[in-house]
Amino acid sequence: MRVLVTGDWHLGAVTWRRKPQDRTPEIQACLNEILDFLSQERVDLIAVTGDFTHYWVPLEGEKQRWLMDYLYALSEHAPVVGVLGNHDWRGLVSFDKFARKKDVYIVDKFGQLELNLNGTKVCIVILPYFDARKVLQPYQKLTSNGVKDTAKQVVLNDLSPRSCSWDANYRILITHGVVEGLAYSELGGNDVPIPKSALSQFDFALLGHIHNAQVIKDDSTGRIVGCYPGGVAKLDFGEMGSTQGFWIVDLSPKGPDCKLIQFSSQKPLKRVEVAGPVTPEVREEIMRTNGYVKAVLKEGDLVTVQKLYDLEPVVVVELKSAVSSGNEGSTGEGESKVRFSSLEEAYGLYLNHYPELAEDKRDELLRRFSSYLRKAKENKS
C-alpha cells in the first residue's frame, strides 16, 4: 500500500511584521507540485497531518475556496484523511460531512476510520493536536505539574490499534504533535509529547507539527515507525536549516519504504552579514537572492537599515551595534541582538507612507531623528 504524507501547510500565513509577506502564492505553488506528482504516480491514501491553515480564524473567501477545491482535487487520486493541528480554524470540521461524499475526511476528535483502499483493509487511528486542556475534563482540577502527565495517560489508555478490526491489513496513526525525545525548539504550554513507544504499536505513524522532514525509528529495533513531512514553506529564519517536502511511504509485510520529495517552488531563506554602509557588492549579493534575506548589520544607523529594507528580498534587519538600544535576547549564534525602539520603528514606517519624498530628503530626516534621539538618551543618562 502506498501513502502520500503531507502537512503543516499554514495556508494564509503572513510573515515578518516590518515587511509583511503573504506566503500563500508560494504555499499554493508547492502544493500544486503534489498534484503534478499524482498525475504521474498512483497512491492509495493521502494523509494531511494538520495545520491546513495558519490562523485560528476562517481564511479569506478566495483562499478558503482554494483550500476546499485543492482537497477535492487530491481526492480524485485517493481518499484524503486530515487531522486538525494547533493552528487550524476549528470550523474546518464543518466541511467534513459534505467533504466525505468526495472521500475527504477532516477530523478534529480522537477516533478511528476503517477504509478499504483498493482491496487493502486499513484501520486509521486519528489523534488531533495533543493539547492537555482539550483532553482533560473541566472537573479534573490538577496542579500544573500533574496536568500533562494525566493528559498523556488519558490518551495513551486509548491510543492503541487494539480496537481495530482483526482483519485489518494495516493499522496507521495520523496525528499532530511532538514525539517524545525529538529535538524541537520549545514545547508550547499545553503541548504533551507522545511517547515513541506508542508509535511502535502501529504499522506506521504519520505526524505533523515539527517543521523539519524526518523519519522516526524505534530505539530498540531501529525500525522506522513514522515520519514528519516538515511543512511546505520556511516560515521563519529559525527554519533555515530545515527540510520540507512530502513523503511517499510504501507499506508491505517487509516494513515501510520511505522516500522524501522536496518542493522546488519553495523560496529559500538567506542570512547576509553587512559590515557598514550598503555597498554595490552587498546590494548585488542580496538582489541575486530569489527568496527572503535577513541582513545582519554590524555597524550602522537608521539610514543604513532603511536602505537595506528598500532592497526587495530583505524582510528582516538585525543589528549587532546601533545608535538605539533595547536588548531583546540573543541570536542563535549567541550574539547580542539589538532592535529599534518603538519610536524609531514608528518614524521609519511613517516616512514610508510618503513615496513622493525624495531619497536624499528621507535619509536626512532619518539622520536628524537618530541624532535627536541619541541626544535625548544622553541627556537622560
Protein Blocks (a to p, Z undefined) as FASTA:
>chain_A
ZZdddehklgoiaghjklccdfklmmmmmmmmmmmmmmmpccfbdcdeejkbfbfcdcdf
klmmmmmmmmmmmmmmoccdddddfklcfklmmmmmmmmmnopacdfbdcdddddeehia
cdddddddddfklmpcfklccdfklmmmmmmmmmmmmmccklpcfklfbdcdddddddeh
iacfbdcfklccddfklmmmpmbdcdehiacdcddddfklopafbdcehiabdcbfklmm
pccddddddddfkbpcddddddfkbccddddddfbdcdfklmmmmmmpcbdcddddfbdc
fklmmmmmmpmklmbdcdfbdfbeciebjcfkopacddddfklmmmmmmmmmmmklcfkl
mmmmmmmmmmmmmmmmmmmZZ
